[in-house]
Amino acid sequence: MKLLIYSPLSFSYGGGFERIFLQIAPRLVEAGLEVTIVATDYTGMDNPRLSKANSYLAQRSVEYIELKSVPFLLGSPPSPIIAPTALGLLERAVKTCDVLYFSNAYALHDVAMLALKFRYRKPAISAQHAVLFHNKLHNLYVHLISRNAIRFFDACHVLNPDDARILVRWGAKNVHCIPLGVDTERFKPPESSRKTGKMKVVFVGRLTEQKGLDKFIQALETINSDSRIQKQIEFTVVGSGPLAGLVQAATERNVNLRYVGAVGDNRLLQIYHDSDLLVMPSRQETMGIVALEAQACGLPVIVTRASGLSDIIVPGVTGTILLRNEANELARAIISYVDLRSSDSARYAGMRAAARVNAQRRFDLEQVTQSLVRMIVEVAHRGPASDLA
């Protein structure tokens, strides 16, 4: 069976979708599928973070095709719109596939995929890896176009129950709620425990308001206003993005803040191993891969009540879910872990162990891959919807 995976973003971009499917695609091949990935060369106006994605996939029998993209208008910033000269490559890939699976993340791509689905009579799965709503212009498109187009795909893949309920309400067919996963054999606790010292708190993610970076910096500076607590904590920020300048300015004001920029998986694993707590104060999220990676490495995690994040944390057992996404509440939650580790080390160690078990039992990548294979095979056997009625 031939599976075509389409992404509006280059796999060198290194976002959540790209990172997880670099791991899942080879596993799909091992499960007996013939996998081709087609993506644009668009990197979201950011520096590529996975420059070797192409060779990595080729070594694992996954064909990767990258299409040239063009701006919306002449002279405007880059966009994920496919250049007209590259459309033929996409059409040939669709013609020869048995199932089309695409990341439904940008305007017009759902319409384009729907057109290809009906033109070549291929079953198509719309995968909602990006947040459904995030700004006024995008939300207008979603309400006018996407919520109507979604009904004509043969299946939908969502990552959390909230998105599943929304799509069902819109009339989507065959909605599969399958969370992302983590390679628990790769992301696991260090062989030896870190020596007790300062509490090491890490933020990992794209440096944007969506990820709550500004809240993290505010909470950090609230904590540092108490010199007694400041001496007990070290903060690390990992990632790149438009708010990098905010982090750099904060490092000049706070001696206990370190900014390391974007890193590869090997370095990221080392950072998890050298940390005691992950903080992920996202305003919006569909899942939160780093929260899974951190738990797999035995780190408790502080998250907001954003869809996706609150589904992967067991409150009081593997981490904390903030009732309000406010800097003062985040600061109090971080301080509570400093106090817990010093006053009840056995309970803190129990949370670390529980975080690891949570990742293994509920989100292991092999389980996720099996669920995706079952969905893909089911859609292929059912075949494409015959019309737009």
N, C-alpha and C positions, 0 to 999 in steps of 0.2 A: 504494500500500500504506500502510495506517494503522498507525503504531507508537505504542503507549502506553508511556511510561516512568513508572514509579511509584517515588517516594522517600519513606521514612518521615520524612525531615527536610525542612524548608523549604529552598528553594534560596537563601534569604537567609542561611542558616547559614554557607555559604562553606567547607565542608569539602572534602576531596579529591574526592568524588563530584560535588558540586555544581559545583565549579570546572571540572572536566574536561568535564562534560556541558553547561555553558554554552558551551563551545567546540565540542563534538562535535555537539550537537543541530542547530545551523544547517547544519553540514556534511552531516548526514543528510538535511536538507531539500534541499540542493543536489544530493544523490545521487538525488533523486526520491521520498523518503519523506514522508508527511504525519505530522508529529510532534506529539503532545500529551504534556505532562508534568503528572502529578498528584502533588502532595506534600501533606504535612500542614503546619500552621503551627508545628510544634515546632522549636525552635532549640537543643535540647540544654542548656537552662538557661544559655545563653551569649548575649552580645549579637550580633545579626545583623551579619555582616561584608559582605554583598552586598545592600544595601538596594535596589538598582536592578535586581535580577535579573529581575523580572517585565517591566519595560519593555524591557530588553535583549533578552529572548526574543521579545516581541511584535514588535519592530522587525525581527526575523529570521524571521518567519512561523512561530514555534513557539508553539502555544497552551499557556498555563500556568494550571493550576487549583490553588488552594490550599485544603485542607480543614481545618476546625476540629478540633483535637485535644482530648482530655480526660485528666485524671489517671487512673492505675490505680484509685485509691480517692479518695473525697471528702476533701479536705484534704491529699492527698499532693502531691509535686512534679509539675510538668508531665510529660507522657509523649507518645510518638508514636502513641498509640491514637486512632483516628479516632472522632469524635463520632458517635453513632447518627444524628443529623439530617443528617450529611454523607455517609453511606454511599450514598445514592441517586446522588449526583454521580459517585462512583467506579464504581458499577455501570453507569451510562449510558456512561461512558468505555470500560469494558471491553466492553460490548455492541457498540460501533461500531468497535472496533479489529480489526486483522488479526493482530497479534502483541503480546503483553504482555511487557515487559522490566522487571524490578523489582530494586531494591537490597535484597538479603537481609541486613539488618543488625540487625534487632531481633526479639525473641521475638514470636510469634503472627502476624507479618506473612506468614511463609511459609505458614502454615495458611490465612490469609485469602486469599492469592493462589491457593492450590491450590483452595480452594472456588470462587472466581470462575472459574478456568480450566475446571473441570468443569461448573459451572452453565451457562456461556455457550459452552462448547466452543471455547475459544481456545487456540492454542499459546502456551506461557509459558516465558520464559527466566529462570532464577534467576541473578542477578549477585552474585558474592561480592566486594564491594569493601571490606568490613570484615574484620578478623581473625576467624578461625574460633573461636578460644578466647581469652578474656581475664579471666574471673573465675569463681568456683565456681558461682554461681547460673546464669550464662549457659551455662557448660560443661555443666551438668546438663541444661538445656533442649536444647542441641545434641545430646547423646547420646540423650536420650529421644525427642525430636520431630524436630528438623531433619534428622538423618542418615537418618531413615526417610522424611520428606516429600520429600527431595531426589530420590528415585528416580522420582517421578511427574511431574517437570517435563520438558518436551520438550527442553531444552538447559540447560547451565550455562556461565556465563562466569566464569572465574577469571583472576587477574592474574599468578600465578606458578606454576611447576611443582610446588611443594610442595602447594599447595591442590588442584591438578589430581589429584595422586596420591591424596590423601585422599578426594576426591569419587568417583573411580573405584573406590576400595576400598569405598566405601559403596554402590556400585551405581548411581551417577548416569549418565544417558544423555547422549551427545553433549556431552562436556566440551570446551569451547573455551578454550585458554590464550592470551589476547590481552592483552598488557600495555597500560598506559595510555601516553599519548603526550604530546608537548610541541610547541607551535607554534614551530618553529625559525626561522620568519621574524620572529616577535615577540621571542622570547627568544634573543638572539644577543649575541656579544661587543660591547663598545663600539667605536665607529669608531676611537678613539685609545686607546692603552694608558694605564693609570693610572700616574702618576709613582711611582717607587720611593720607599717610605717604610716605615712600620710595616706589619707583616703584619696584614691585616684578616680576621678569622675571624668567620663569621656562623652563627647558629643560626636556622632558620626553621621554625615549626610550632606546633601547639597546645601550650600550656604544661601538660603532664601528665607523669606518670611513664612512661606508655607511650612517649612520645617521647624519654625519657631526659634530660629537662631537668635533673634532679637530678645525673646523671652529668656533664653539661656544666659545671654550676656547680662541682662538686667538682674537675673537671679544670682549670678556669680558675684556681681558688684554689691548686691544686698548682703550676701554672705560675707564678703570681704570687708564690709563696714564694721564687723566685729573682729578685731585682731586676734582674739583667742581662737575663734573658729577658723579664720584664714590660715593660721599656722598649721592646721590639721588637714588641709585639703590641697590637692593639686588638680587643675583642670586641663584637659586636652581637647582641642577641636580638630577633627579630621574631615577634610572635604574641600571642595572648591565651588565657586559660584559668585553671583553678583554682590553678595554681602561680605566678600573676603576682606574688604577694607575696614568693615566694622570690627572684624576679629583682630586684624592687625593693629587697629587703634586701641582696642581693649588690652592687647598684650603689653602695650606701652604703659598702661595705667595699672596693670595687675601683675605682680611678679610671679604669681602662682598659676598663670595661664600660659599654655604652650600651644602654638598653632603649627601643625605639621603639613597642612595642605592635603591634596589628593594622594592616596597611596594605593599600591597593589594589594592583592589578597594576602600575600605572605606577610607583608608589613602590617596589614590590618589585624591579622591573627596575633601577631606579637603585641600589638597595642591592646587587644582584648585581654590577652594573658597578663599584661602589666597593669590592668585596671581592676577596680572594685565595683563600679556602678556605671551603667549606661543611662543617659538622659535623652529622651526623644519627645520634646514638647511640640509636636507637629500640630498645626491648625487643621490640616486635612491630610488624609492618608488612606490608601486602599489596603495596605497590609503592613509594611515596615520590615523589610528583609533584615536590616541591621539589628532590630529588636530580637529576631529569631537567632541570628548569628551570635549575639551577645549571650542570650540564654543558653545556647548550645555550649558556649564556653564557660558557663557557670556564673554569669553575671546577673544579679537582680537588675530590673529595668524600671525606670519611671517614665510613664507615658501619659498622654492626654486621653480624653474620652472620644477622640476621633475614630470614625468608622475604621475597622481593621485593626487598629492598635489595641483597643480595649478588648478585642476578641482573643488576643494571643497572650495576654497576661492574666495570671490568677492573682487577684488582689490579696495582698498580705502574705502570699505564699511564694510567688516568683517575682513580685515587684509591686509597684504602686500605680494606680490610675488616678490622676488628678481630677478632682470634682470640678474645678475651674481652671482654665488655662491662664493663670496669672503668675507673674514673676515671683510675688511674695509666697504664693502657695508652693511653687516649685522650689524656692529657696528652703522653705520649711521641710519639704520632703527630703531634700538632699541632706540637710542637717540631721534629720531623723536617722538616716543610715550611718552617718558619722557616729552618732550616739549609740546606735544599735551595735555596731561593730566593736566599740570599746566597752559597752556595758554588758552585752549578752552575745559573746562571740559564737556560742553554740547555735543560737537561733539564726545569726547571720550566715553561718556555715550551712545551716539547714536550708536557707533560702537559695543559696548558691547551688546546692545539690538538687533542690526542687526545680530550679530554672532549667538545669540540664535535662532532667527527666521530662519536663514539659515539652521541650524541643524534640526530644527523641520520640516520645509517644504520640505526639499530635502533628508534628511538622517535619518529620524526616523526609528527605528529598525522594527516597525510593518509593515511599507511600504516595507522595504527591504525583510522581511520574506514573505510577500504576493507575491512579485515578484519571489522569489526563489521557492515557492510552485507552482506557475504557470509554471515555467520552468520545474520542476521535473515531474509534472503531464503530461505536453506536451510530454516530452521525454518518459515517461512510456507508454503513449497511442500510440506513434508512433512506439515503439518497437525498438529492436537492428538492426543495419545494418547487412545484411545477410552474407557479405563476404568482402574480402580485395581488391576487384576490384576497 
